[in-house]
Amino acid sequence: MAQLSGSARTFAERYCEAHGLTSEQFDDHFLACVLHRPLGWIWPLVRPFAKQRFEVDRFCIRMVGKYSSHRKLNEELVEFSYHPHNRNFWRQYAGFRLSTHRVSRALRNLPS
């Protein structure tokens, strides 16, 4: 059964409701939750110095937040994985970027 296009709540709306956040807090909170480890552990120390380095990750999170469909979510995460900025050592091998698996897991069981 197809859903009406205006009736589905976005992932950002559902995530914010589940975590008691405002929509303005979504990007920063979600990024901190879905970073590869150990970067996630030191994120509070790195964050003030790394704004430009994580613009691709922030863009991906903004796009994911607008979707309500898991199919669209998966398409965005595949596109993110192949983004040219993810092809350097620090992002590709050292994990200095968001984890697509963590994104999927964080959004999988949100309330409707």
Secondary structure, 3 states (H helix, E strand, C coil): CCCCCCCCCCHHHHHHHHHCCCHHHHHHHHHHHHECCCHHHHHHHHHHHCCHHHHHHHHHHHHHHHCCCHHHHHHHHHHHHCCHHHHCHHHHCCCCCECHHHHHHHHHCCCC
